[in-house]
Amino acid sequence: MRTFTIAERRDRLARRHFLSHAASSPREVTRSLVGLHGTDPATPYLSLWARLPGFTGTDLDAALYQDRQLIKHMAMRRTLWVVHTADLPAIQAAASDRVAATERKRLIGDVEKAGIAVDGAEWLELASAAVRRHLADGVHAGTATLRATLPELAGSWDPAPGKTWGGSTPVAPRVLTVLSAQGHVLRGPNDGTWTTSRPLWAAAAHWLPEPAAAVTADDARAALLRSWLRTFGPATAADIKWWFGQTLSWARDGLRALDAAEVALEGCEETGYVLPDDLDDTPRVSPWGALLPGLDPTVMGWQARSWYLGPHAGQLFDRSGNAGPTVWWDGRVVGAWGQDMDGRVRLEFVEDVGAAARKVLQRKASELTDWLDGVRVKPRFPSPLSQVLCR
């Protein structure tokens, strides 16, 4: 059985995640990584800055809101992603449909519990139809505008009765969550800065450059898993289950359909998998450094992370498993970064990387400080170490 060492996995990560060499465009990065995490609105911009020399925020804005070749869509693990429109049919069938079904069921139950309607399914159908009618002519509207305009969206619920974080909460945003996960509406223009998320909703039929043909669930899984393994393999079935937010059976069936090759992974007792034509040795990569944002797709790419994270998860991830901003050197996470009150990017190391590596990484911190130009980015899911830096 072919064995992948930790060093080789790190070299593959460097090459295939555009960290040891530059990509050509936001579209290339997005398609190669399957998607960019978008839950924190700043993450896609900072993920692209780390991989594209000369990148500016307007480059991503143009791809999202002018060319519309990239879109924000709720998919794997009920997470918001930036994905390429060419990949949307597969992402919809392999991930978003599952999220939509779960969110729809929960919303129906909460509508009935809150006394908004006796028949939650009927209420949701009427509310969804009202939103779709409103957006049918190409109108863009925010959630607040839709709430004020459409009486069908009226109603509130309490997400945590008796808790300090509970209280009366409008149910309308959850209707938009279901509709977006179903693919009926999409996040159009952002009515805010690049560090905030204030989407204006648009009908998918009007927003997408051209209608995309639907694909079957099996074909979608094969296409998406093939693309993911090309960039993230070798990976275990557990990694795949976690990343896609699916079941272990789903992952194993997909691997069998691709005739994926079983491989051994140094330091891991579980079997790894790669595409059958992807067993060649990986050329060595020169030492490299990178500053990646919280929830970057590389640091969040696998469930088992010790081969690049070491023993530092408690300092670099929050309690829910969300990564804060990370400092990388030669294929492993070696620290965190944050900004001081003046907006300067500061680094904190969890490993001694040596003077030469520190010099390279400090230079990158200065470059990022200049690029941010006074904008302070507050991670939505800060790690303990990044919280210390931000103080």
CORSUL-V980893 format. One record per residue. RES is the residue in one small letter. BURIAL is # if it has 16 or more other C-alpha atoms within 10 Angstrom, else .. Layout:
RES,BURIAL + RES,BURIAL
//
This chain:
m,. + r,. + t,. + f,# + t,. + i,# + a,# + e,# + r,# + r,# + d,# + r,# + l,# + a,# + r,# + r,# + h,# + f,# + l,# + s,# + h,. + a,. + a,# + s,. + s,# + p,# + r,# + e,. + v,# + t,# + r,# + s,# + l,# + v,# + g,# + l,# + h,# + g,# + t,# + d,# + p,# + a,# + t,# + p,# + y,# + l,# + s,# + l,# + w,# + a,# + r,# + l,# + p,. + g,. + f,# + t,. + g,# + t,. + d,. + l,# + d,# + a,. + a,# + l,# + y,# + q,. + d,. + r,# + q,# + l,# + i,# + k,# + h,# + m,# + a,# + m,# + r,# + r,# + t,. + l,# + w,# + v,# + v,# + h,# + t,# + a,. + d,# + l,# + p,# + a,# + i,# + q,# + a,# + a,# + a,# + s,# + d,# + r,# + v,# + a,# + a,. + t,. + e,# + r,# + k,. + r,. + l,# + i,# + g,. + d,# + v,# + e,# + k,. + a,# + g,. + i,# + a,# + v,. + d,. + g,# + a,# + e,. + w,# + l,# + e,. + l,. + a,# + s,# + a,. + a,# + v,# + r,# + r,. + h,# + l,# + a,# + d,. + g,. + v,. + h,# + a,# + g,# + t,# + a,. + t,. + l,# + r,# + a,. + t,. + l,. + p,. + e,# + l,# + a,. + g,# + s,# + w,# + d,# + p,. + a,. + p,. + g,. + k,. + t,. + w,. + g,. + g,. + s,. + t,. + p,. + v,# + a,# + p,# + r,# + v,# + l,# + t,# + v,# + l,# + s,# + a,# + q,# + g,# + h,# + v,# + l,# + r,# + g,# + p,# + n,# + d,. + g,. + t,. + w,# + t,# + t,. + s,# + r,# + p,# + l,# + w,# + a,# + a,# + a,# + a,# + h,# + w,# + l,# + p,. + e,. + p,. + a,. + a,. + a,. + v,# + t,. + a,# + d,. + d,. + a,# + r,# + a,# + a,# + l,# + l,# + r,# + s,# + w,# + l,# + r,# + t,# + f,# + g,# + p,# + a,# + t,# + a,# + a,# + d,# + i,# + k,# + w,# + w,# + f,# + g,# + q,# + t,. + l,. + s,. + w,# + a,# + r,# + d,# + g,# + l,# + r,. + a,. + l,# + d,. + a,# + a,# + e,# + v,# + a,# + l,# + e,# + g,. + c,. + e,. + e,. + t,. + g,# + y,# + v,# + l,# + p,. + d,. + d,. + l,# + d,. + d,. + t,. + p,. + r,. + v,# + s,. + p,. + w,# + g,# + a,# + l,# + l,# + p,# + g,# + l,# + d,# + p,# + t,# + v,# + m,# + g,# + w,# + q,# + a,. + r,. + s,# + w,# + y,# + l,# + g,. + p,. + h,. + a,# + g,. + q,# + l,# + f,# + d,# + r,. + s,. + g,. + n,# + a,# + g,# + p,# + t,# + v,# + w,# + w,# + d,# + g,# + r,# + v,# + v,# + g,# + a,# + w,# + g,# + q,# + d,. + m,. + d,. + g,# + r,# + v,# + r,# + l,# + e,# + f,# + v,. + e,. + d,. + v,. + g,. + a,. + a,. + a,# + r,# + k,. + v,. + l,# + q,# + r,. + k,# + a,# + s,. + e,. + l,# + t,# + d,. + w,# + l,# + d,. + g,. + v,. + r,# + v,# + k,# + p,# + r,. + f,# + p,# + s,# + p,# + l,# + s,# + q,# + v,. + l,# + c,# + r,.
//
